[in-house]
């Protein structure tokens, strides 16, 4: 892997997205609108104060997963990846370039979502807003890396969507949004404890409530980082040149 090739790939992806207003809207605006919708639904209750941090984890994660996986798959189906890999561009350069490009977008998306949730929707943060921002970025990068992993195995956009029940929905169900994990059956609690979205939700909730120290939160960020690194490595090793 050569940094200049990775940066060139990232620049190409960002240039393509800049010319696609719908994708920009999906990435930057839709997560905030969904968070706002949840806040509006529970406007007369204290529910949003409880589940708001989880929404900051959930919606950017899903959006980044979908956009990244479909965009990467399109490169294979159009033959672009095959042409790129015929040049001195390795799979690692391609995956890291995409990770960098969507990582930059994830930072912007997170800034918009966190600002909207706190300033417009009234989500109260007892801990550090900067720490909330860091955890939310890690969560969005997690969606990006898992999207890259899914695109390495999928053959069509429809199959990418089918990966959501396998990679996304279990994390939502077992992440503690609907029921605290310690109230789940023991087997499901154990599975949930090993899923990265659970740790993102835990960390964001801890920052919002101010109940945990920074070491607790950084351990969860480290766990999420291990999942991100693993997904990138597996995705780069299994990426095919072209989908038939």
Residue pairs with C-beta under 8 A, 6 or more apart in sequence:
1 90
1 92
1 93
1 96
2 88
2 90
2 93
5 88
5 89
5 90
5 93
5 97
6 93
6 96
6 97
6 100
7 97
7 100
8 97
9 84
9 89
9 93
9 94
9 96
9 97
9 98
9 100
9 101
10 97
10 98
10 100
10 101
10 104
11 101
12 97
13 71
13 97
13 98
13 101
13 102
14 101
14 104
14 105
17 23
17 24
17 27
17 101
17 105
18 24
23 67
23 71
26 63
26 67
27 63
27 64
27 67
27 105
27 108
27 109
28 105
28 108
28 109
28 112
29 112
30 59
30 63
31 59
31 60
31 63
31 109
31 112
31 113
32 112
32 113
32 116
32 117
34 55
34 59
35 52
35 55
35 56
35 59
35 113
35 116
35 117
35 121
36 116
36 120
36 121
38 48
38 51
38 52
38 55
39 48
39 52
39 117
39 121
39 122
39 123
42 48
42 51
48 121
48 122
48 123
49 123
49 124
51 177
52 117
52 121
52 123
52 208
53 123
53 132
53 201
53 204
53 205
53 207
53 208
54 175
54 176
54 177
54 201
54 204
54 205
55 117
56 113
56 114
56 117
56 123
56 132
56 136
56 139
56 204
57 135
57 136
57 139
57 175
57 197
57 200
57 201
57 204
58 172
58 177
58 197
58 201
59 113
60 106
60 109
60 110
60 113
60 136
60 139
60 140
60 143
61 139
61 140
61 142
61 143
61 168
61 197
61 200
62 143
62 164
62 168
63 109
63 143
64 102
64 105
64 106
64 109
64 140
64 141
64 143
64 144
64 147
65 143
65 144
65 146
65 147
65 150
65 164
65 167
65 168
66 147
66 160
66 161
66 164
67 102
67 147
68 98
68 102
68 143
68 144
68 147
68 148
68 151
69 146
69 147
69 148
69 150
69 151
69 154
69 160
69 163
70 147
70 151
70 157
70 160
71 98
71 151
72 98
72 147
72 148
72 151
72 152
73 151
73 154
73 156
73 157
73 160
73 243
74 80
74 157
75 81
75 84
76 82
76 151
76 240
76 241
76 242
76 243
77 156
77 242
77 243
79 242
81 94
81 239
81 241
81 242
82 241
82 242
84 94
85 91
85 94
85 241
91 236
91 237
91 239
92 236
94 236
94 239
95 148
95 232
95 235
95 236
95 239
96 232
96 236
98 144
98 148
99 141
99 144
99 145
99 148
99 232
102 144
102 147
103 141
103 144
106 137
106 140
106 141
106 143
106 144
107 137
107 140
109 140
110 133
110 136
110 137
110 140
111 133
113 136
114 129
114 132
114 133
114 136
117 123
118 124
118 125
118 129
123 208
124 208
125 132
125 207
125 208
125 210
126 208
126 209
126 210
126 211
127 206
127 207
127 208
127 209
127 210
128 207
131 207
131 214
131 217
132 204
132 207
132 208
134 221
135 200
135 203
135 204
135 207
135 217
135 220
135 221
136 204
138 200
138 221
138 224
138 225
138 228
139 197
139 200
139 204
139 224
141 224
141 228
142 196
142 197
142 200
142 224
142 227
142 228
142 231
145 227
145 228
145 229
145 231
145 232
145 235
146 167
146 168
146 227
146 231
148 231
148 232
148 235
149 167
149 231
149 232
149 234
149 235
150 160
150 163
150 167
151 160
151 235
152 234
152 235
152 238
152 239
152 240
153 159
153 163
153 238
154 160
154 162
154 163
154 243
155 243
155 244
156 243
170 191
170 195
171 195
171 196
171 197
171 198
172 197
174 181
174 184
174 188
174 191
174 192
174 195
174 198
175 181
175 192
175 195
175 197
175 198
175 200
175 201
176 192
176 198
176 201
176 202
177 201
181 188
181 189
181 192
181 193
181 198
182 189
184 192
192 198
196 223
196 224
196 227
196 228
199 220
199 223
199 224
200 220
200 224
202 220
203 216
203 217
203 220
203 221
206 212
206 216
206 217
207 217
